[in-house]
Amino acid sequence: MLSPQELCAKAKSNVEEIDVDTLQQRIAEGARVIDVREPGEYAAGHIHRAVNMPRGVLEMQLNQHPDVAGYDDALQRIADQPLYLICRSGGRSALAAESLQRMGFDKVISVDGGMQAWDERKYPQVTGE
């Protein structure tokens, strides 16, 4: 049996990860960021223009992402560009990235250190929403 920490470590070994400095650069280039934390966590502080899709419903709601909602081929459209997943520390985003890979997404990147690392670097955050 795996502990939660071991499960996250295993997921991290199966997915691409970047640090928050790289994410900050990618955001400046128009990166699509999905925050997989719970709504309360997201409201307390999140990256501007990050879309909140909690890990528990991500796979079911991905076709409702504002960039592709309403299209019959929404999942294919969202798969055309990299998806950057962020959570509090990097565990949930790695698990979510692994799940999306199983769905066939090959451009899914987890943010190592998550919002904790983002906050440590004093990168901007939005509250509310």
Phi and psi restraints in degrees (value plus and minus 20) as a CYANA .aco file:
   2 LEU   PHI    -114.7   -74.7
   2 LEU   PSI     122.8   162.8
   3 SER   PHI     -98.0   -58.0
   3 SER   PSI     143.6   183.6
   4 PRO   PHI     -76.3   -36.3
   4 PRO   PSI     -59.0   -19.0
   5 GLN   PHI     -84.8   -44.8
   5 GLN   PSI     -60.9   -20.9
   6 GLU   PHI     -87.3   -47.3
   6 GLU   PSI     -58.4   -18.4
   7 LEU   PHI     -82.0   -42.0
   7 LEU   PSI     -65.3   -25.3
   8 CYS   PHI     -85.0   -45.0
   8 CYS   PSI     -61.8   -21.8
   9 ALA   PHI     -81.7   -41.7
   9 ALA   PSI     -59.8   -19.8
  10 LYS   PHI     -84.7   -44.7
  10 LYS   PSI     -63.1   -23.1
  11 ALA   PHI     -82.1   -42.1
  11 ALA   PSI     -63.3   -23.3
  12 LYS   PHI     -80.4   -40.4
  12 LYS   PSI     -52.7   -12.7
  13 SER   PHI     -94.3   -54.3
  13 SER   PSI     -34.4     5.6
  14 ASN   PHI    -123.3   -83.3
  14 ASN   PSI     -23.6    16.4
  15 VAL   PHI    -147.3  -107.3
  15 VAL   PSI     140.2   180.2
  16 GLU   PHI     -98.9   -58.9
  16 GLU   PSI     118.3   158.3
  17 GLU   PHI    -147.9  -107.9
  17 GLU   PSI     129.6   169.6
  18 ILE   PHI    -150.8  -110.8
  18 ILE   PSI     143.3   183.3
  19 ASP   PHI    -111.5   -71.5
  19 ASP   PSI     152.0   192.0
  20 VAL   PHI     -88.7   -48.7
  20 VAL   PSI     -47.6    -7.6
  21 ASP   PHI     -84.4   -44.4
  21 ASP   PSI     -62.9   -22.9
  22 THR   PHI     -86.3   -46.3
  22 THR   PSI     -60.4   -20.4
  23 LEU   PHI     -80.6   -40.6
  23 LEU   PSI     -63.1   -23.1
  24 GLN   PHI     -76.9   -36.9
  24 GLN   PSI     -61.2   -21.2
  25 GLN   PHI     -86.0   -46.0
  25 GLN   PSI     -63.4   -23.4
  26 ARG   PHI     -86.3   -46.3
  26 ARG   PSI     -55.5   -15.5
  27 ILE   PHI     -82.6   -42.6
  27 ILE   PSI     -61.0   -21.0
  28 ALA   PHI     -81.9   -41.9
  28 ALA   PSI     -43.2    -3.2
  29 GLU   PHI    -113.9   -73.9
  29 GLU   PSI     -15.8    24.2
  30 GLY   PHI      76.2   116.2
  30 GLY   PSI       2.9    42.9
  31 ALA   PHI     -78.6   -38.6
  31 ALA   PSI     127.5   167.5
  32 ARG   PHI    -115.2   -75.2
  32 ARG   PSI      95.6   135.6
  33 VAL   PHI    -131.6   -91.6
  33 VAL   PSI     111.1   151.1
  34 ILE   PHI    -136.6   -96.6
  34 ILE   PSI     103.5   143.5
  35 ASP   PHI    -113.5   -73.5
  35 ASP   PSI      95.8   135.8
  36 VAL   PHI    -115.4   -75.4
  36 VAL   PSI      -7.5    32.5
  37 ARG   PHI     -97.2   -57.2
  37 ARG   PSI     151.3   191.3
  38 GLU   PHI     -92.0   -52.0
  38 GLU   PSI     135.8   175.8
  39 PRO   PHI     -73.4   -33.4
  39 PRO   PSI     -58.8   -18.8
  40 GLY   PHI     -84.5   -44.5
  40 GLY   PSI     -59.2   -19.2
  41 GLU   PHI     -85.7   -45.7
  41 GLU   PSI     -64.2   -24.2
  42 TYR   PHI     -80.0   -40.0
  42 TYR   PSI     -65.4   -25.4
  43 ALA   PHI     -84.0   -44.0
  43 ALA   PSI     -50.3   -10.3
  44 ALA   PHI     -90.3   -50.3
  44 ALA   PSI     -40.2    -0.2
  45 GLY   PHI     143.3   183.3
  45 GLY   PSI     103.6   143.6
  46 HIS   PHI    -167.2  -127.2
  46 HIS   PSI     150.1   190.1
  47 ILE   PHI     -95.7   -55.7
  47 ILE   PSI     114.5   154.5
  48 HIS   PHI     -73.4   -33.4
  48 HIS   PSI     112.2   152.2
  49 ARG   PHI      51.9    91.9
  49 ARG   PSI     -15.9    24.1
  50 ALA   PHI     -92.1   -52.1
  50 ALA   PSI     119.9   159.9
  51 VAL   PHI    -118.3   -78.3
  51 VAL   PSI     112.1   152.1
  52 ASN   PHI    -108.0   -68.0
  52 ASN   PSI      96.6   136.6
  53 MET   PHI    -157.5  -117.5
  53 MET   PSI      73.7   113.7
  54 PRO   PHI     -73.1   -33.1
  54 PRO   PSI     126.5   166.5
  55 ARG   PHI     -72.3   -32.3
  55 ARG   PSI     -56.5   -16.5
  56 GLY   PHI     -85.9   -45.9
  56 GLY   PSI     -40.4    -0.4
  57 VAL   PHI    -145.5  -105.5
  57 VAL   PSI     -16.5    23.5
  58 LEU   PHI     -72.1   -32.1
  58 LEU   PSI     -71.0   -31.0
  59 GLU   PHI     -82.2   -42.2
  59 GLU   PSI     -54.3   -14.3
  60 MET   PHI    -101.8   -61.8
  60 MET   PSI     -43.5    -3.5
  61 GLN   PHI    -125.1   -85.1
  61 GLN   PSI     -26.0    14.0
  62 LEU   PHI     -76.4   -36.4
  62 LEU   PSI     -55.2   -15.2
  63 ASN   PHI     -90.5   -50.5
  63 ASN   PSI     -27.2    12.8
  64 GLN   PHI    -119.4   -79.4
  64 GLN   PSI     -12.8    27.2
  65 HIS   PHI     -74.6   -34.6
  65 HIS   PSI     116.2   156.2
  66 PRO   PHI     -73.7   -33.7
  66 PRO   PSI     -47.4    -7.4
  67 ASP   PHI     -92.3   -52.3
  67 ASP   PSI     -41.4    -1.4
  68 VAL   PHI    -152.2  -112.2
  68 VAL   PSI     -21.9    18.1
  69 ALA   PHI     -76.2   -36.2
  69 ALA   PSI     117.4   157.4
  70 GLY   PHI      75.2   115.2
  70 GLY   PSI     -32.4     7.6
  71 TYR   PHI    -109.3   -69.3
  71 TYR   PSI     120.8   160.8
  72 ASP   PHI     -83.9   -43.9
  72 ASP   PSI     -51.1   -11.1
  73 ASP   PHI    -125.5   -85.5
  73 ASP   PSI      18.7    58.7
  74 ALA   PHI     -75.1   -35.1
  74 ALA   PSI     -65.4   -25.4
  75 LEU   PHI     -83.8   -43.8
  75 LEU   PSI     -60.6   -20.6
  76 GLN   PHI     -84.6   -44.6
  76 GLN   PSI     -61.5   -21.5
  77 ARG   PHI     -82.8   -42.8
  77 ARG   PSI     -60.3   -20.3
  78 ILE   PHI     -95.5   -55.5
  78 ILE   PSI     -40.9    -0.9
  79 ALA   PHI     -98.7   -58.7
  79 ALA   PSI     -31.0     9.0
  80 ASP   PHI     -89.5   -49.5
  80 ASP   PSI     -46.5    -6.5
  81 GLN   PHI    -139.1   -99.1
  81 GLN   PSI     135.7   175.7
  82 PRO   PHI     -80.7   -40.7
  82 PRO   PSI     125.0   165.0
  83 LEU   PHI    -131.8   -91.8
  83 LEU   PSI     104.2   144.2
  84 TYR   PHI    -123.4   -83.4
  84 TYR   PSI     100.5   140.5
  85 LEU   PHI    -126.2   -86.2
  85 LEU   PSI     113.9   153.9
  86 ILE   PHI    -154.1  -114.1
  86 ILE   PSI     127.5   167.5
  87 CYS   PHI    -157.3  -117.3
  87 CYS   PSI    -173.2  -133.2
  88 ARG   PHI     -93.7   -53.7
  88 ARG   PSI     -67.4   -27.4
  89 SER   PHI    -149.2  -109.2
  89 SER   PSI     -29.9    10.1
  90 GLY   PHI      94.7   134.7
  90 GLY   PSI     -30.3     9.7
  91 GLY   PHI     -95.2   -55.2
  91 GLY   PSI     -73.4   -33.4
  92 ARG   PHI     -83.8   -43.8
  92 ARG   PSI     -56.3   -16.3
  93 SER   PHI     -87.6   -47.6
  93 SER   PSI     -55.1   -15.1
  94 ALA   PHI     -87.0   -47.0
  94 ALA   PSI     -62.7   -22.7
  95 LEU   PHI     -83.5   -43.5
  95 LEU   PSI     -60.4   -20.4
  96 ALA   PHI     -86.7   -46.7
  96 ALA   PSI     -60.8   -20.8
  97 ALA   PHI     -82.9   -42.9
  97 ALA   PSI     -61.8   -21.8
  98 GLU   PHI     -81.5   -41.5
  98 GLU   PSI     -61.4   -21.4
  99 SER   PHI     -84.4   -44.4
  99 SER   PSI     -64.2   -24.2
 100 LEU   PHI     -85.8   -45.8
 100 LEU   PSI     -53.2   -13.2
 101 GLN   PHI     -81.7   -41.7
 101 GLN   PSI     -60.4   -20.4
 102 ARG   PHI     -83.6   -43.6
 102 ARG   PSI     -47.4    -7.4
 103 MET   PHI     -97.6   -57.6
 103 MET   PSI     -31.6     8.4
 104 GLY   PHI      91.6   131.6
 104 GLY   PSI     -18.6    21.4
 105 PHE   PHI     -97.3   -57.3
 105 PHE   PSI     108.7   148.7
 106 ASP   PHI    -133.7   -93.7
 106 ASP   PSI     -17.8    22.2
 107 LYS   PHI    -140.5  -100.5
 107 LYS   PSI      32.4    72.4
 108 VAL   PHI    -132.1   -92.1
 108 VAL   PSI     107.5   147.5
 109 ILE   PHI    -146.7  -106.7
 109 ILE   PSI     111.2   151.2
 110 SER   PHI    -115.1   -75.1
 110 SER   PSI     123.3   163.3
 111 VAL   PHI    -114.9   -74.9
 111 VAL   PSI      91.1   131.1
 112 ASP   PHI     -86.5   -46.5
 112 ASP   PSI     111.1   151.1
 113 GLY   PHI      68.3   108.3
 113 GLY   PSI     -38.7     1.3
 114 GLY   PHI      33.5    73.5
 114 GLY   PSI    -171.3  -131.3
 115 MET   PHI     -87.2   -47.2
 115 MET   PSI     -42.8    -2.8
 116 GLN   PHI     -82.7   -42.7
 116 GLN   PSI     -66.2   -26.2
 117 ALA   PHI     -87.9   -47.9
 117 ALA   PSI     -58.3   -18.3
 118 TRP   PHI     -78.9   -38.9
 118 TRP   PSI     -65.9   -25.9
 119 ASP   PHI     -85.4   -45.4
 119 ASP   PSI     -62.0   -22.0
 120 GLU   PHI     -79.1   -39.1
 120 GLU   PSI     -54.7   -14.7
 121 ARG   PHI    -102.1   -62.1
 121 ARG   PSI     -23.6    16.4
 122 LYS   PHI      40.4    80.4
 122 LYS   PSI      15.1    55.1
 123 TYR   PHI     -94.3   -54.3
 123 TYR   PSI     133.9   173.9
 124 PRO   PHI     -86.2   -46.2
 124 PRO   PSI     128.4   168.4
 125 GLN   PHI    -155.6  -115.6
 125 GLN   PSI     134.8   174.8
 126 VAL   PHI    -131.1   -91.1
 126 VAL   PSI     121.9   161.9
 127 THR   PHI    -133.0   -93.0
 127 THR   PSI     140.1   180.1
 128 GLY   PHI      66.7   106.7
 128 GLY   PSI    -176.1  -136.1
